């Protein structure tokens, strides 16, 4: 009987000594990589700060993106980062530039704005 009592005591001590949680360890969380890093992109929008109350067409890489009324901002657009682009603010429905054309290069994950006061 004495061996049985020692066995019961040993089991009880083992059960008490095994404190802590019985749940499985959690897996490490993965870092979320922003889409702009994965896709090497940036965003930009355009502001019309016309001092003569004129509407501008935004020409980006040779394509008309939007027309922007005086005092307004365009929508936000996503572009490739790290490469030069061409930008022109033109008087709406003309080939006349309201401001000097430029060649911006967007930094990855940046959010830039460009404006013209023409």
N, C-alpha and C positions, 0 to 999 in steps of 0.2 A: 504494500500500500504506500509505503514511503516513496518509492520511485514514481508512483502515479502522482503524488502530491508535488514532487519536484517538477514533474513534467507540466502539471497545471500551472504552477508558479512561473516556470520558464516561458510557457506560452503567453501567460498574462503579461509578463515583463516585455516580451517581444512585441506584443500588440501595442503596449503603451509606448515603447521606444520607437515605433514606426510612425511617429506623428507626421503631420503635413497633409498635403492634398493628394488625393488619389487621381486627380485629373491628369490627362496627358499633357506633356509640354506643348506650348504653342509654337507654331512655325514663325520664323522671323518675317516681319512685314517687308514687302518689296517697295522700294522707293518708286513713287509715281513720276514718270518722266513727262514733262509737258509736251504737248503735241508740237509746239513751235521748235523744240529741240530735236524731236524725232524727224520732223519734216523740214527743218532748216528754213523757217518762215518768220515773218514779222508782220505787224499790222500798221496801217497808215490811214489817216483821214485828211480831208482837205477843207480849208476855211476860206470863205469869200469875205474879205475885209475891204471891199471896194469903197473908195472914197467918192466915186461918181455914180453909185447906185446901178451898177451893171451886173448882169448875170454871167458867170463863167462856166465854160465847159472844161472839165478836167481831162487832159489827155495824158495817159500813162502808157509808156511803151508803144505809142502810136495808136492806141485804142481809146475812144471816148468812154470814160467810166461813168461820168455823172455831170449834171448841170447843177450848179450851186448858186442860189440866190444871195443877194447882198446880206451880210450879217449872219449867214447860215453856215453850218458844217455839213459835209457829206456823210454818208454811211462809212463805216469802218471796213476796210478791205484788207485781205491777206495776200502777201506777196512773198516771192523768194527772197531770202536774206543773203547778204554777202556778195551780191552781184550788182553792177550799176544798172539803173533804170533811167528812162527818160520821162521828164515831167514838164508839161506845159499847161498854163492857165490861158485859155483863149476866150475872147469875147464870144458868147453863145452864137452858134450858127455862122461863124466867120472863120477865116484863117488868120486873123490878127491876134497876136499874143498880147495879153493884158500885163504880163510880167515876163521877165527874161526866163527862157527855158533853163532847166537844171538837170543834173544827172545824179540823183540821190542813190546811195548804197545803204540799205537798211541793215542794222545789226540784228543778229538772231534774237528773237523773242522781244524785240523792242516794239513800242507803240508810238509812232511819230505822227506829227501833224505838219502840214505844209499850208502856207497861206499866201495870198496875193492881195495887195492893196491898190493895184493899178487904178 
